[in-house]
Amino acid sequence: MPDTRTPGSGIRAGSVGSFEFRTANQIDFRPPQMTQWSFTIDRQLSRDTGLRLSYIGNKSSHMPWAPDLNQMTPDTRFFSQRPNTDRPFPNWGLIFSRDAGANTNYHSLQAEVNRRFSKGLSFTGAYTLAKALGDNAGPAPGGYAGETGGGRVTNSLNRAADRGDIYAFRRHRALLNLVYEFPFGKGRQFMNGANRLTDALLGGWQLSSIVTLQSGPFLTPTVSVGDPSGTLATSRGSQRPDRVGAANGSLANPTASSWLNRSDFFCPGRAAGAANQFDCLVGVAPGRDIAPIGRFGNSGVGIVNGPGTFGWNLGLMKQVRLTEKLVFRVEGSFTNVANWNNLGDPVLNLNDSAFGVIRSARGVDFGGGRTGQVGARLQF
C-alpha cells in the first residue's frame, strides 16, 4: 500500500511510482575547484607608454549540475506507455538532485596598451579574444550557472550534450579608458596668464571617457513543448530543436525584425521545412502526436551569436581652489552619450511565431539608453 504519511520537505506524495523528491544534494558533494594559469610579456614602447600581451586560462571542476536521477533512457515509446521498471528506481517518479561533477574552461588572449599620465593625457586600451565552454548551464543558458547549474540538464545520462559556449562571455571585447586635461588655464600650455575669472570659467577642465565594444552573447534556440526522447523531458524544462546540418541561423544582414533564419531549425521528429517549425508536440499524447524518436533535438548550446554592444560613457569635470583648504568642484557624467540603440536578445523559442525577432533594447552591460547627471560640491 502507498505510504500515506506526510512527506518531508521536498517530497511530494502520491501513488507508488509517482512519489517525487525535489531536490536532493549529493551526499559526497565536493566544493568546486579551479586551476588557473597565465603567461604575460611586458614591453616599454616609450618613456610613458607600455605594452602587455597575456594568455590567461583556467579550468573549473566539480561544478554543480542538476540531473534527474530517475530518468528513463531515451526510447521510441510514449513515456505514458512505459512501465515504471524502465526507471532506475521504479517506486519513485522524479528524483531531482544537485550534484558535483560538471566542468568549465576559459582561454583568452589579451593585449593592453597603457600610457601613464603625461602632458595632460593618460589612457588604457585593451582587447580580449576569449573562449569559455561549460557543460553545466542547462538546456538553454541565459547567464552564468548557479547552484543548480543553469536549470535541469537536458539528458541526465549525457551531461556533455549541454556543453557549449557560455552565454555571458564575449568572444571579442575592446575597452578604452581615457583621461585628458585640456591645456587651458593656470599652469597649463595656453592661458597660463589668464585672470582669475577667466581661469575659473575656461581653465582647468578635465575630460574622462570609457568606450566599450563587444560581440554578442552566445544564444541557444529552444522548444518548450514535446517529448521526442520519450523520457518526460518536459519535466526538466526547455529542450532544443533540430537544425539543418551545421546551420546556426545566422543571416548576412540581421535586423531587429529578423535576427535568425527560422528555416535552419525545426521540431525534433518532424521533417525540415516551414510546415514543421511550430508543431513540436511530438511524443506527448498517444493517438494525437507522432511517436517519440528516441532522442533529443540535435541543436547545440550557444550556437547563435546575439547582438553586440557599443557603449560610450563621458565625464567632464572642473575644480576651482577657493582657499588653501576649500575647493569648489563641478562635474557632469553621461552613459551611452551617443544614445546608441543596443539590441537585446531575440526570441529563441521555436514555438513562438516571433522566433528570431528582437523586441527590446539591451538594458544592462553598458547597453542601456543615454542617461546624464550634473553636480556641484564643496570639498574641504
PyMOL commands that set and color helices and strands:
alter all, ss='L'
color gray80, all
select helices_A, chain A and resi 79-81+84-86+159-162+196-202+233-236+262-264+274-276
alter helices_A, ss='H'
color red, helices_A
select strands_A, chain A and resi 11-12+19-25+33-44+49-65+92-118+121-134+164-165+172-181+205-214+218-219+242-243+265-266+304-305+309-321+327-335+371-379
alter strands_A, ss='S'
color yellow, strands_A
deselect
rebuild
show_as cartoon
